[in-house]
């Protein structure tokens, strides 16, 4: 389990041995877990760098294990900080891509074409799907409409039948929408991959890493789309997509609560969004959930923090390192 926090399997063994037999010297511990002296000392260096061991005051020259309640909690906190930094970078990338695409939409070139209306978008998606030879990547924020999923089915079925890799990224809220969950499992059953996250990038479809469709107006995707083939924009879109994909959870897997705070990924993102000053409605739209669900999440968080107001909850969340 500790490998998920960045420890090697050998370092995990040495850490456990130091916890179990604090009175043993290094040679005895190395022999007990059948490690060569060099391997054991490398593991000690690794544990020291992670601040999981310290010099013993009682036994000079020996090392003692830091209690997991302190050492591992600190590691989790550091990883949370790293994740927050990556999420901030992802948000900045999302904003940059949105600005870039908007600028391109204002200047149609041989590398980009404006498609106005749903019919034009669906026609282009059909052509792109039929031309795909390697992969189709898509990010689908918000709650999926049944009619949009029905329109996507023929192209997805045809691409999967030809052996094209299909990766689809949805928001977590779709796990609780029967028609969206059914469609996602339909994709999985035919060899596609589906992952979900509390928040995902703007709507995009990328085919064979050579062409993409992005909405002209992210707030109303029915207005139209921009067909992009310019390498610079495609690279930015793909980088943003891969960042989001790598932090999303495969459909069928659980999204575990944070081991330190007990927060779900949705609750953590909700606290972050409300902390920036968004209203319940705006935060709910970002997460693909209703304002009523936002209220239920916040009531649960306030109860856990023993807070009587959202303001007090925000202060206590910050004090607990939840933000």
NORDA-V478177 format. One line per field, one symbol per residue. ss: DSSP state (@ for helix, = for strand, . for the rest). A space follows every 50 residues. Layout:
ss: ???
This chain:
ss: .@@@@...@@@@@@@@@@@@.....@@@@@@@....@@@@@@@@@@@@@. ..===.......===..@@@@@@@@@@@@@@@@@@@@@@@@@@@@@@@@@ @@@@@@..=..=====.@@@@@@@@@@@@@@...======.....@@@@@ @@@@@@@@@@@...=======@@@@@.@@@@@@@@@@@@...=====... ...====...=====........=====..@@@@@@@@@@@@@@@@@.== ..............@@@@@@@@@@@....@@@@@@@@...@@@@@@@@@@ @@@@@....@@@@@@@@@@....
